[in-house]
């Protein structure tokens, strides 16, 4: 490994406690979404950047959901690299199941516990320090580096990276590196597309002794939900290089995301996540609303799915539906330059060769790919993500930081 990269690794090791303190302090800034108030977490990032001499912009289309953007120009001409991470996280609810304070950032047996630890305050911390370390070397680098630490990611909301995409496209650059959870053994070059639909069934309703007087809205909803499972049989066409990459990645996908994940990467999945209906057990329900998350693999688009949904709904005149969210599947070449750099550095640092995969979950990286900008995701394991006792191991945290720093350095060491 060349001298400058060795120096960067030594710097990370010497800053070990600084990095740990920053991450743990960020976790202690509650930023659950909903409701999505990230002001404390954003303030922590902004203050740290400014304390280290880096100017930043606060772009806040919603006052309680600020986005922090920092940029520097290197001394030599070149390309524009974007580092992106989000600062909101899943809610905790009543805290059931947690054995550690979800906002405490407790360090126990080499693990840092807390909501957002792996999703994705670990990755966002990696982006912040990558930006600061390379800023110190800007006189010898090429191009431009932009850091965006954004809000409103967890709900695919309009005030975070989506707002930047529409109103500040200058922050997007030529390539994106993102630290969402992937596991050290995989990197993500694409992701499935979530299609969220809300269905409503309405009937006259009745006393339940008079089931002849009205159909049950909840029973109708159950039939529609059952019928929607047939969407999982729709096959997705695959480009040859995509199919080859997914064939190769199947064992790594199952290792990183659980047995069966590789199969789900390539097929439609249907999840009725919310069902609300009825007033009382001895009444025939007059209304039922349910929300369904349909995940589309690469190769399918919403119109193909909605055509089949229309056929199902047509059989139940009491039912209507509306689309409440859609983000198409996205992908970039699995052998994109940044993917190759991350893999090379992971091999050098830890003897790990992360396999390029398509993600089951959605990330803001899709917004770069929608602009035909390669976007690679490499982060820690999704341990406890969206569940209780979310955590990141200290070893994985530093592995991610090192891979991001060295890969960004490699990219900006080249004129393009």
C-alpha positions as MATLAB code, in Angstrom:
seq = 'XXXXXXXXXXXXXXXXXXXXXXXXXXXXXXXXXXXXXXXXXXXXXXXXXXXXXXXXXXXXXXXXXXXXXXXXXXXXXXXXXXXXXXXXXXXXXXXXXXXXXXXXXXXXXXXXXXXXXXXXXXXXXXXXXXXXXXXXXXXXXXXXXXXXXXXXXXXXXXXXXXXXXXXXXXXXXXXXXXXXXXXXXXXXXXXXXXXXXXXXXXXXXXXXXXXXXXXXXXXXXXXXXXXXXXXXXXXXXXXXXXXXXXXXXXXXXXXXXXXXXXXXXXXXXXXXXXXXXXXXXXXXXXXXXXXXXXXXXXXXXXXXXXXXXXXXXXXXXXXXXXXXXXXXXXXXXXXXXXXXXXXXXXXXXXXXXXXXXXXXXXXXXXXXXXXXXXXXXXXXXXXXXXXXXXXXXXXXXXXXXXXXXXXXXXXXXXXX';
ca = [
       0.000    0.000    0.000;
       1.404    3.391   -0.993;
       2.708    5.846    1.584;
      -0.190    8.293    1.681;
      -2.763    5.553    2.159;
      -0.680    4.032    4.937;
      -0.596    7.453    6.589;
      -4.379    7.713    6.325;
      -4.816    4.356    8.041;
      -2.432    5.444   10.779;
      -4.412    8.659   11.179;
      -7.635    6.717   11.607;
      -5.994    4.508   14.225;
      -4.639    7.527   16.102;
      -8.103    9.150   15.973;
      -9.791    6.022   17.307;
     -11.297    7.662   20.376;
     -12.315   10.767   18.396;
     -14.188    8.606   15.904;
     -15.867    6.557   18.609;
     -16.856    9.655   20.568;
     -18.339   11.288   17.461;
     -20.409    8.231   16.520;
     -21.658    7.638   20.049;
     -22.590   11.313   20.446;
     -24.470   11.158   17.123;
     -26.443    8.120   18.300;
     -27.309   10.016   21.484;
     -29.011   12.667   19.342;
     -32.487   11.120   18.902;
     -33.659   11.454   15.301;
     -36.553    9.007   14.833;
     -38.592    9.359   11.658;
     -41.472    9.730   12.123;
     -41.612   12.402   13.385;
     -38.313   13.208   11.640;
     -36.859   16.023   13.763;
     -33.104   15.843   13.104;
     -32.046   19.274   14.347;
     -29.954   17.993   17.241;
     -28.142   15.381   15.115;
     -27.609   17.850   12.270;
     -26.253   20.381   14.736;
     -23.759   17.829   16.034;
     -22.429   17.219   12.510;
     -22.374   20.894   11.613;
     -20.521   21.888   14.764;
     -17.926   19.169   14.265;
     -17.272   20.209   10.662;
     -16.968   23.875   11.593;
     -14.685   23.076   14.525;
     -12.366   21.444   12.003;
     -12.406   24.400    9.627;
     -14.903   23.075    7.099;
     -17.635   25.462    6.032;
     -21.028   23.942    5.389;
     -24.483   24.915    4.206;
     -27.722   24.151    5.982;
     -30.462   23.440    3.442;
     -33.752   23.048    5.279;
     -36.964   23.015    3.236;
     -38.492   21.809    6.499;
     -37.192   23.623    9.576;
     -37.065   20.444   11.643;
     -35.365   18.387    8.906;
     -32.137   20.185    7.970;
     -29.613   18.853    5.471;
     -25.908   19.555    5.969;
     -23.850   20.047    2.789;
     -20.094   20.690    2.654;
     -17.864   20.913   -0.414;
     -14.244   21.551   -1.228;
     -12.348   22.006   -4.478;
      -9.079   20.127   -4.837;
      -6.056   21.833   -6.329;
      -6.061   19.789   -9.535;
      -8.864   19.393  -12.086;
     -10.865   16.198  -11.984;
     -14.180   14.607  -11.202;
     -16.746   15.240   -8.491;
     -17.252   12.605   -5.781;
     -20.346   12.699   -3.570;
     -20.421   11.221   -0.064;
     -23.969   10.734    1.148;
     -25.507    9.576    4.416;
     -28.741   10.154    6.307;
     -29.142   11.280    9.901;
     -32.720   10.216   10.637;
     -33.465    6.693   11.840;
     -36.318    4.330   12.603;
     -38.484    5.084   15.642;
     -38.147    3.042   18.826;
     -41.781    2.907   19.940;
     -42.163    1.906   23.578;
     -38.694    0.364   23.662;
     -39.971   -3.184   24.089;
     -37.254   -5.790   23.593;
     -34.330   -3.429   24.073;
     -31.769   -4.507   26.661;
     -29.758   -1.300   26.206;
     -30.901    2.313   26.141;
     -31.799    2.937   22.466;
     -30.391    6.470   22.743;
     -27.541    5.617   25.095;
     -24.838    4.487   22.618;
     -23.560    2.025   25.200;
     -20.275    0.330   24.292;
     -20.459   -3.263   25.518;
     -18.224   -6.158   24.472;
     -17.068   -4.408   21.312;
     -20.565   -3.359   20.223;
     -22.121    0.096   20.172;
     -25.857   -0.151   20.869;
     -28.507    2.344   19.865;
     -31.118    3.267   17.310;
     -29.360    4.319   14.138;
     -26.076    2.649   15.113;
     -25.893    0.622   11.909;
     -28.647    2.419    9.956;
     -26.896    4.606    9.284;
     -24.979    6.748   11.754;
     -21.980    4.472   11.336;
     -21.927    5.140    7.579;
     -22.633    8.852    7.971;
     -19.754    9.113   10.430;
     -17.531    7.441    7.835;
     -18.610   10.087    5.296;
     -17.915   12.981    7.695;
     -14.401   11.800    8.519;
     -13.639   10.892    4.912;
     -14.531   14.449    3.961;
     -12.363   15.985    6.683;
      -9.326   13.760    6.096;
      -9.319   14.365    2.342;
      -9.938   18.074    2.814;
      -6.558   18.224    4.540;
      -5.008   16.687    1.408;
      -6.868   18.848   -1.103;
      -3.652   20.394   -2.478;
      -2.628   17.029   -3.917;
      -6.011   15.712   -5.037;
      -8.144   16.070   -8.175;
     -11.673   17.393   -8.576;
     -14.267   18.137   -5.945;
     -15.659   16.365   -2.895;
     -19.165   16.976   -1.531;
     -20.614   15.663    1.704;
     -24.383   15.563    2.142;
     -25.770   14.476    5.520;
     -29.505   14.433    4.917;
     -32.789   14.095    6.745;
     -36.082   12.436    5.799;
     -34.688    9.210    4.331;
     -36.545    6.619    6.380;
     -39.958    7.554    4.974;
     -38.766    8.315    1.413;
     -39.805   11.863    2.308;
     -39.499   15.049    0.231;
     -37.237   17.120    2.496;
     -33.918   15.273    2.315;
     -31.964   13.911   -0.635;
     -35.053   14.139   -2.831;
     -35.135   17.888   -2.238;
     -31.439   18.170   -3.038;
     -31.967   16.155   -6.219;
     -34.685   18.532   -7.396;
     -33.300   21.872   -6.205;
     -29.551   21.405   -5.668;
     -28.366   18.939   -8.322;
     -24.883   20.422   -8.041;
     -24.250   18.261   -4.960;
     -24.694   14.988   -6.864;
     -21.382   14.885   -8.734;
     -20.091   12.065  -10.940;
     -20.040    9.145   -8.475;
     -21.588    8.500   -5.068;
     -20.294    6.495   -2.100;
     -22.859    5.746    0.607;
     -22.465    3.888    3.924;
     -25.897    2.287    4.387;
     -25.795   -1.186    5.972;
     -24.601   -3.806    3.502;
     -22.287   -5.991    5.626;
     -18.534   -6.036    4.991;
     -18.997   -9.051    2.692;
     -21.250   -7.334    0.152;
     -21.523   -3.992   -1.596;
     -24.687   -2.747   -3.231;
     -24.832   -1.562   -6.812;
     -28.624   -1.573   -7.055;
     -31.856   -1.975   -5.136;
     -35.426   -3.104   -5.519;
     -38.193   -0.548   -5.933;
     -40.889   -0.047   -3.272;
     -44.450    0.498   -4.517;
     -46.806    1.429   -1.670;
     -50.552    1.159   -2.195;
     -53.416    2.050    0.157;
     -56.662    0.111   -0.276;
     -60.059    0.964    1.213;
     -63.034   -1.383    1.423;
     -66.416    0.136    2.331;
     -69.770   -1.529    2.898;
     -73.039   -0.670    4.641;
     -72.138   -2.605    7.783;
     -74.535   -4.279   10.178;
     -75.004   -6.047   13.502;
     -73.063   -9.290   13.237;
     -76.191  -11.330   13.803;
     -77.374   -9.915   10.466;
     -74.528  -10.930    8.168;
     -77.090  -11.230    5.395;
     -77.593   -7.453    5.557;
     -74.093   -6.391    4.532;
     -70.779   -7.770    3.349;
     -67.888   -7.370    5.759;
     -65.286   -4.824    4.727;
     -62.621   -6.704    6.683;
     -63.506  -10.007    5.001;
     -63.289   -8.334    1.589;
     -59.932   -6.878    2.538;
     -58.684  -10.328    3.522;
     -59.652  -11.697    0.104;
     -57.910   -8.866   -1.713;
     -54.781   -9.290    0.387;
     -54.786  -12.991   -0.431;
     -55.256  -12.298   -4.132;
     -52.366   -9.810   -4.158;
     -49.971  -12.638   -3.307;
     -50.289  -13.727   -6.949;
     -48.175  -10.695   -7.868;
     -45.186  -12.616   -6.524;
     -45.454  -14.950   -9.535;
     -44.708  -12.169  -12.042;
     -41.291  -12.808  -13.561;
     -38.783  -10.021  -14.100;
     -36.601   -9.936  -17.225;
     -32.897   -9.529  -16.460;
     -30.041   -8.133  -18.504;
     -27.274  -10.675  -19.003;
     -24.656   -8.851  -16.913;
     -27.189   -8.326  -14.110;
     -28.200  -11.988  -14.136;
     -24.553  -13.065  -14.030;
     -23.832  -10.741  -11.092;
     -26.846  -11.979   -9.127;
     -26.017  -15.630   -9.810;
     -22.528  -15.052   -8.440;
     -23.787  -13.048   -5.474;
     -26.503  -15.433   -4.259;
     -24.505  -17.078   -1.418;
     -23.202  -13.710   -0.208;
     -26.690  -12.178   -0.264;
     -28.045  -14.986    1.915;
     -25.076  -14.645    4.258;
     -25.518  -10.904    4.640;
     -29.322  -10.648    4.709;
     -30.552  -14.090    5.762;
     -31.490  -17.310    4.013;
     -33.975  -16.632    1.207;
     -32.806  -13.072    0.546;
     -31.117  -14.006   -2.736;
     -34.366  -15.426   -4.061;
     -36.327  -12.348   -3.000;
     -33.809  -10.078   -4.728;
     -35.072  -11.358   -8.091;
     -38.809  -11.564   -7.457;
     -41.787   -9.430   -6.505;
     -42.645   -9.498   -2.800;
     -45.920   -8.382   -1.219;
     -46.295   -7.278    2.397;
     -49.597   -5.976    3.848;
     -47.869   -3.922    6.513;
     -50.880   -2.059    7.963;
     -54.500   -3.193    8.333;
     -57.164   -1.085   10.092;
     -60.819   -2.100   10.116;
     -63.960   -2.606   12.122;
     -65.223   -1.053   15.334;
     -66.370   -3.978   17.477;
     -66.228   -7.752   17.402;
     -70.018   -8.112   17.106;
     -70.428   -5.698   14.222;
     -70.071   -6.395   10.507;
     -67.261   -4.033    9.585;
     -68.282   -1.185    7.311;
     -64.758   -0.062    6.447;
     -61.261   -1.429    6.290;
     -58.088    0.302    5.100;
     -54.870   -1.551    4.456;
     -51.478   -0.549    3.112;
     -49.354   -2.888    1.034;
     -45.633   -2.618    0.282;
     -44.847   -4.281   -3.046;
     -41.120   -4.561   -3.805;
     -40.222   -4.702   -7.485;
     -37.039   -6.365   -8.721;
     -34.905   -4.795  -11.415;
     -36.595   -5.363  -14.759;
     -40.149   -4.549  -13.647;
     -41.931   -1.202  -13.378;
     -45.083   -0.002  -11.644;
     -47.454   -0.098  -14.668;
     -46.898   -3.853  -15.040;
     -47.854   -4.416  -11.415;
     -50.741   -1.942  -11.323;
     -52.355   -3.609  -14.343;
     -52.631   -6.818  -12.313;
     -53.817   -4.936   -9.226;
     -56.588   -3.374  -11.300;
     -57.781   -6.843  -12.320;
     -57.964   -7.926   -8.674;
     -59.776   -4.798   -7.497;
     -62.275   -5.061  -10.373;
     -63.598   -8.242   -8.752;
     -64.478   -6.315   -5.571;
     -66.589   -3.207   -6.330;
     -66.451   -2.176   -2.671;
     -62.685   -1.606   -2.928;
     -60.707    1.391   -4.150;
     -56.996    2.041   -3.954;
     -54.411    4.762   -4.429;
     -50.669    4.852   -4.889;
     -48.946    6.531   -1.932;
     -45.304    6.013   -2.886;
     -43.181    4.613   -5.681;
     -39.458    4.517   -6.261;
     -38.444    2.481   -9.307;
     -35.763   -0.178   -9.008;
     -32.286    1.182   -9.686;
     -28.874   -0.142  -10.532;
     -25.516    0.870  -11.924;
     -22.793   -1.346  -13.422;
     -21.644   -3.883  -10.793;
     -18.062   -3.278  -11.945;
     -18.269    0.530  -11.668;
     -15.002    2.227  -10.722;
     -16.044    2.908   -7.123;
     -17.152   -0.699   -6.676;
     -13.733   -1.853   -7.818;
     -11.982    0.583   -5.481;
     -14.019   -0.490   -2.461;
     -13.397   -4.161   -3.195;
      -9.657   -3.602   -3.618;
      -9.386   -1.675   -0.363;
     -11.491   -4.158    1.595;
      -9.167   -6.923    0.384;
      -6.107   -4.888    1.379;
      -7.437   -3.904    4.808;
      -9.176   -7.068    5.962;
      -8.800   -9.790    3.342;
     -12.487   -9.398    2.478;
     -13.723   -9.213   -1.131;
     -17.262   -7.781   -0.905;
     -19.547   -9.266   -3.536;
     -21.637   -6.808   -5.597;
     -25.343   -7.333   -4.879;
     -28.781   -5.781   -5.308;
     -30.368   -4.571   -2.073;
     -33.791   -5.605   -0.812;
     -34.253   -2.266    0.979;
     -34.252    1.224   -0.441;
     -31.605    3.918    0.020;
     -31.009    7.471   -1.129;
     -28.372    6.058   -3.492;
     -31.222    5.383   -5.907;
     -31.510    9.130   -6.549;
     -27.992    9.193   -7.978;
     -28.713    6.173  -10.165;
     -31.879    7.846  -11.479;
     -29.512   10.492  -12.843;
     -27.277    7.789  -14.387;
     -24.617    8.482  -11.752;
     -22.970    5.333  -10.347;
     -23.788    4.941   -6.653;
     -22.174    2.277   -4.489;
     -23.310    1.358   -0.977;
     -20.839   -0.167    1.477;
     -21.521   -0.217    5.193;
     -21.774   -2.411    8.297;
     -23.977   -5.425    8.919;
     -27.679   -4.614    9.473;
     -27.661   -5.945   13.041;
     -30.941   -5.086   14.747;
     -31.890   -2.644   11.994;
     -35.534   -1.695   12.484;
     -35.713   -4.047   15.472;
     -34.463   -3.964   19.065;
     -30.860   -3.811   20.263;
     -29.631   -2.323   17.011;
     -25.858   -2.120   17.117;
     -22.628   -1.907   15.161;
     -19.455   -3.672   16.150;
     -16.423   -1.496   16.693;
     -14.440   -3.645   14.254;
     -16.985   -3.179   11.466;
     -17.242    0.532   12.180;
     -13.525    1.049   11.674;
     -13.484   -1.248    8.656;
     -16.153    0.890    6.989;
     -14.352    4.129    7.859;
     -11.070    2.853    6.456;
     -12.635    1.546    3.239;
     -14.469    4.824    2.635;
     -11.429    6.984    3.306;
      -9.092    4.956    1.103;
     -11.605    4.458   -1.730;
     -12.434    8.172   -1.844;
      -8.712    8.957   -1.778;
      -8.071    6.581   -4.681;
     -10.884    8.137   -6.704;
      -9.661   11.685   -6.125;
      -6.045   10.746   -6.804;
      -6.988   10.179  -10.424;
      -7.751   12.990  -12.856;
     -10.516   10.895  -14.410;
];
